[in-house]
Amino acid sequence: MIPVSCGEIADAVRGELVGVEPAAVVDGAVVIDSRAAEPGGLFVALPGERVDGHDFAGTATAAGVTASLTTRPIEGSPCIVVDDTQRALGDLARLVVGRLPELKVIALTGSSGKTSTKDLSAQVIRPYGETVSPEGSFNNEIGHPLTALQATATTKYLIAEMGTRHQGDLTYLTGITPPDIGLVLNVGTSHIGEFGSQDNIAIAKGELIEAVPADGIAILNADDHRVAAMRSRTPARVVTFGEAAEADVRAEGVKLDAEGRPAFALHLGDFSGDVQLQFIGEHYVSNALAAAAVGSAIGLTPEQITHGLNAATRVSAARMELTERADGVTIINDAFNANPDSTRAALKSLVAIGRSRGARTWAVLGEMLELGDTSADAHDAIGRLVVRLDVNRLVVVGEGAKPIHLGASLEGSWGNESAFVDTIPEALELLRSELRAGDVVLVKSSKGSKLRSLADALLADVRGEAQ
């Protein structure tokens, strides 16, 4: 973090200094884990369901932090005491960003693809200026300000991935890091249980576009009508991306190679260049086009953008992560998260890879969370899609995902093509007994269903780590 005095921090967060002088300077990392505390830094004590950060303020003090941000005085620890440490964390990030006038903030949101697009965008633009972007999907009211606080006087670009579960979330997050460039990827069904409808999701996602100033740039998906309609919600210049003929940044001639990796011709104005992505799944085309639009918005040449896309590699784990085991079984780990849109895309990629190899395909699916009243129908539809795509074997894990199995059965799966199991150990036992060389296995679920542990176990098997 840039150097800021405790007095300035207290003013910004409406806090009271206890045991620390106003002139004391914070110039180290801002952390919420006392184990990461370092000299000159700031420890933010957040209350949690199982642990209270205030219990670790002493550890942070011993590590040399200048102060801790707390809701009460802590004996033996210099503190800045506030009513709400989470809110104060955001206020501090806003102070720091406001002191970096040369920093260009690129904010992005969407129902799916946020983290992949963030990773792609960062790899495209990082060679042309110091860039800060979130680790993983650090995109909420805690992760977002922590990422912003990593910016320094030499940082040129801040990529701010922003998630939303309620109306007003993006208004709050963009208030912390006002965007110069705002990007909306799509409006799907993720968190529809919270919002009630896709139209309501669009209203929430559009808050980001409303935060882009008149001299900024709004980047919108021309292939998603709800996103394209957000043009009316901003005075900024609009740049569109997609496969639609009218898109400013466009893909043409999309093809998948034998590993399910898409290639296409990238069109930017009069420029056309070949792109071969190193990511699995046709849905990465839209992510890549969005990243290309970001590159164009900051002034990169089409050649620089094309080179960046071709060179980009996977950064975040458990997102269409393909590993070939020594025994010939291929595992596609996409168990970081799931919603109906991303699950459909993953299944299509599985089928494309299996078809190109002449391989038997397995879909191991867990529950898609936060779908509200649409949950049963959404899971049923996925089961029916598995059958229509002619996936060879389906393993459904957990009671919440059972409608996938029922949908597949009603659509016409027979015999043991579709199996339902209650637990991950049962699924693992079934797979270990029936997988054979050449099989391609997709593991996909919301992270709350913990199916990622099954993918890890399948990979551990080949390394001789299974118990």
N, C-alpha and C positions, 0 to 999 in steps of 0.2 A: 504494500500500500504506500501511496505517497505520504510523506511526513505530515502529520496533523497533531496539533497540541491537544491535550486532554480538555483544556478549557474550550477550544473550538468544538471538540466532539460533544461536550456537555451542552453547549449552546444549540448545536444542531439536533440533538436527540432529546432535548428538554430534560436533561439529567442533572444530578447533584454530585459534586466531587466529594468523595469520602476517603481520606487518607492518601490523596494524590494531589500534587500541585498543578495549577492550571497550565504552567509552562512545560510540564512533562510531555514528551513527544512520543507518539505512536508512529513507528516507521517500519515495523515488521508485519508479519502475517496476521490477519484477523481469522480466528479459528473458533469452532464450536466444540472441538475435541481437545481436552487438556493435554492429551498425549502428543498433539502436534504443536503445542505452545512453544514459542521461541522468544529469546530476548528482544525487547522493543515492540513486541506484538500486543494484540488485544484479544482477550478471551471473552467470548459471549456465552453467558450462562443461560441456556434454554431449558425450560421445564419439559419433562417428557413423561410418558405413561409409566415407564419402568425406572428411569433414573432422572435425577434433577441435576442440571449442570452446576448449580450453586454448590453442590457437594464437592466439586472438583476445582473450585476457584483457588484453593490453597495450592494444589498441584501446579496450576498454571502460574501462580505467583512464584513458586519455587523454580519454575523453568525460566523466569526472567521477564514475563510480560510486564509492560508498563502499567496496565490496568486491566480490570475485568469489568464487563458490562453486566450489571446485575439488577435485580428488583429489590434487593435489601443489602445493607452493609454486611460484609464478611470480615470477621475479626482476623487481623493479620494480613489482609489483602487490600491493595489500593483499588478502589471501585468508582465507577460512574453509575449511580443508582437511578433507574428509570422505572416507569410504570409497567412497560412491556418491552422485554429485550428483543423479541422478534421484530416488532415495529421499529425499535431503535436501530436495529441492524440495517433495515431498509433506509432509514433516515441518514445513517452514516454513509451508505453507498451513494445516496443522492448527493451528499456533500462532496464526496470525492470525485464523482463523475462531473459535477458542476465545475470543478477546478481543473478540468482537462479539456480546454476549449478546442484543441486539435483532434480530440478523440472522435472517431466516427462510429456511432452505434448502429449495428445491424440487428434488428429484432425480428424473430420469426416464430410463427405458431402454426398449428394445424392439428387435425385429429390423428394423423399418423405420419410418420416419416420425419418428425422434427429432429431427432438426434442424428439420423443418417444425413440429413441435409445440412445440419450444423457441421458435422464432421467433414463433409465434402466441401462446403463453403470455406471452412478454415484452411483446408489443404490447398484450395485454389488460390486464396488471397495471401496466405502467410509468406510466400516468397517475396512479396512486394510491400511488406510492412509488418512490424511487430503486432501480433494478433493474440488476443485473449478470447478463449471460448470455453464453455463449460465442460467439465469431465462427465462422461456418461450422459444422463438426462437430468442434470442439475438445473431444474427449470422452475422451481416453485418459490414461495415467498422466503425460503431460507437459502436454497442453493443459488438463486438468482443474484441476490445482493453479495453473497460470498464470492461469486464469480466476478462481479463488477469491481469488487475491492481488490482484485488482483491487478487491475490496470495501474500503470505507472506513467510518469511524464513522457516516456518514450513509446508507449503503446499507441499504435495508429488505429487499430480496429478492435472493437469489442463486439463479438457475436453473442447475442442474448437470446437463448432458446427460452420460450415462455409457454408454460402449460396453464390450463384453466379448468376448473371444476365448477365454477359459479360465475354468474354475471358479476362483473366488476373486478374480477381477478386481473385481467389484462390492463385495465385502467390503472390498477395499483402498481403492477410491475413496470408498465411504461412510465409511470410517474417517477420511479427510481432511476431508470435509464431511458430518458426520452429518445426515441429512435430518429435517426436521420434517414434510415432505410427500413421500411417495414415489409415483411413478407408473410403471406398467408398461403399455405400449401394446399389445404383441402378442408372440407367440412364433411366428416363422416359420422359414425355413430358412437365413437368413443365417449364415455360418460353420459350417454343419452339418458341413463337412469336419473342423473342429476338435473339435466336440462329439460327433459320431456319431449323434445323434438329436434330434428336437424335444423329447422328454422331458428329455434332458440340458440342452438350451438353457433349458427352463423352470426347471430346478433352478438354473442360473446366474443367470437373470434375477430369480428370486425372492430372491436374496441382498439385492437392494435393499429389498424389502418387509420382510425380516427385520431390517433396520437401522432401520426406523421405530419410534420409541418408543411406549409405550402411550398417551401423551397426544398423539400425532401423528395424521396422516391418511394412509391408504393408498388410492390411486386405482387401480382395476382395470377392465379392459375386459370388460364383461359378454358381449360377442360372441365372445370367445376363451376356450374352456373351460379351456385350460391356465393362462391368466392369472386367470380367475375362481376357479380352485382355490387360488390363492395366499392367499385369505382365511384359510386355516387356518394360515398361516405368520406371522401378525402379531397382536399384542394390540391394535393400533390400530383406531380407527374406520375402517370401509371405506366408500368412496364409489365407485359404479360408473357407467360411461358406456357408451353404445352405442345400437344401434337395437332391442335386445331390450326387450320390454314392461316387464321388471322393473328396467331400468336407472334409477338416480337422476337421471342427466343423459342425456336421450334426444333422438334426432332422429326426426322423423316426416315422411313425404311428401317424400322426397328426390327432387329433379329436377335435371337438367343443362340449362343454357341453351345457346345456339348456340355459345358458346366453350368448352363443356365444364366450366363453373363450376357447382358444386352450390349449390342453395338448399334449405332445409328449415325446418321448424318446430322450434324449440328448446324442450324441456320441462324445466323445473327446478321440481320440486314442483308447486304450483298455477299456476305461471307458464308462459305460452306466448308466444314471440316469433319473428318471422320473421328468418331469417339468409340473406344472399346473400354467399357467399364470393367473393373475387377470385382464387382459385386454381383451377388446372385439374385436374380429376380427382375422381371420386367418393370416392377413398380419403381425400381431405382432410376428409371429414365426420367420420371417426373422430378425426383429429388435432384438429379444431375442438372436438369434444365433450370430448376430454381437456383442452384448454386451458380450456374452460368449467368443467370440474370443478376445475381449479386455481384459477380465479377465485373459484368458490364456496367453496373450501376456505380462502381467505385473507379471506373475508368480503365480497366484492363483491356488489352486488345483481344480480339477473337482467338488469335494464335496462342496467347498466354492462357486463356481460359481452356481451350482444347487440350493443351499440354497438361494443365492442372488436372483436368478430369481423367485423362488417360493415365496419369501417374498416381492418382489417389488410391489409397488402400483402406481396408477396414480398420477402424479405430476402436469402436465400442463393441464389447463382447455380446454374444448370444443374440445377434441380429443376422439371420441367414448365414451363420458361421459354418462353413462346410469343412468337415474333416474326414479323410479317408483312413480307415483303420487298416492295420497290417493284414487283417484277415479278409480284406476286400469289402467290408461293409462300410457304407458312407453315411455319416451322421450330419444332418443339417440342424443345427441348434438355433432356433428362433424363439426361444422360450423366455426372452426378456419381458415381453408383454404381448397382448393380443386383443384385437377387436374384430368385428366381422370383416372389415375392409382388408386389414393386414392378413387375416387368416385366409381369405380368398386368394390374395396375391401369393402367399406362401404355398398354398396348395397347387396353384397353377405352375409355379416354379418347380415344385417337386415333380409334377407330371412331365414337364419339359425335360428335366434332367433324366428322369427314368426312361422317357421315350428315346432320347438321344443315345442312351447306353444300352437300350434293350433290357433294362433292369426291372426287377420287382420293386414296387414302391410301397412304403408304409407311412401312414399319417398317424402320429401319436398326439392326441389332442386333449387338452385340459379345458377348464372353464374359462370363458371370457367374462370378466367381471364388470360391474357397474353399467349393466344394460337395462336395469329397471324392469318395467312391465314388458319390454320387448325381448327379454332374455330367452324365454322358452322358444319363441319363434325364430330368433336369430340363431340359436344353437341347432334347432331342427333344420334350418336352411343350410347350414354348413354340412350337416350329415348328408343331406340330399345332394349337395354339390360334390362331396367326396365320391359318391356313386356315379354321378354324371361325368365326372372327370376320369372315371375308371381307375382310381387309385386301388391297388391290389388288396391292401390290408389296412384296416382302421382299428386303432386301439383308443378307446375313450376312457379317460381316467377321472374319477371323482363324481359324486352324485350331482353336483352342479352342472356338469357337462353331459349328463346322461341323455338329454334330448338330442345330442349329436348322434348317438348310437340309435336312438329310436327313429330319427329322421332317415338315417341310412337304411335301416331295416324296412321302413315304409316305402322308400324309394326303390327297393329291390335288391338290396344286398342279401346274400344267401350263405348258408353254411357258416363257416368261421371267418368270412370276409370282414365282418365287424364284430369286435369284442368289447364288452364293457367290464371294467374292473374298478373296485372301490378305491384302491390305494396305489401309490407309486411302487412299493415293493412287489405287488402283484403284477403290475405292468412290466416291471423289470424282469421278473421271473418268466413271463410269457415271451418277452422279446429274446431273452438269452436262450430259451429253448428252441425258438423257431427261426431266428435270423440265420441267413446263409450268405456266403460270399456273393458279392455283386448287388445285394439289396441296398436301397437308398431309403433312409429313415428321416422323416421330418418330425421334430419335436416342437410343438407350438402351444402356448397358453399364456394367460395373464400371469404376471410374476407372483401374484398372491396365491396362486395354486401350487407354486413351488415345483413345477415340472422341470425347471432347469436342473434340479438335482438328478433327475433321471437321465438327462442328456450327459451330465458330468459322469454318472456311473457307467453309461454305455461307452464313453471314451476311456474311462479308467480300466474297463475290461481289457482293452487291447494293450494297455501298458502293464497288465499284470497286477493292478492295484485292487481288484475286486476282492471283497472279503468272503 
